[in-house]
Amino acid sequence: MLLTVWPDIPSGVFIGLAVLSTLAGNFVLVGSSANLIVAERALMAFYEHATTGIQITILSMLSAGLWLWIANLMPL
């Protein structure tokens, strides 16, 4: 679908989409099925996971974005 709108996408954009969409799985509890099992046993686990998961996601996505920018893979 993206190619129909932006047919001449640089290859770095695809790398960036792959990296950042993978890291975005840390953002909420449903990013991992193992986390769902734990959350079923204790509701408080969701809030603990979200608190840590959001911070880790932001840090890892910023790091990945910086890496993609330094490697000149993603245009600004």
ABEGO torsion letter per residue (X at the ends): XAAAABABBBAAAAAAAAAAAAAAAAABAAABAAAAAAAAABAAAAAAAAAAAAAAAAAAAAAAAAAAAAAGABBX
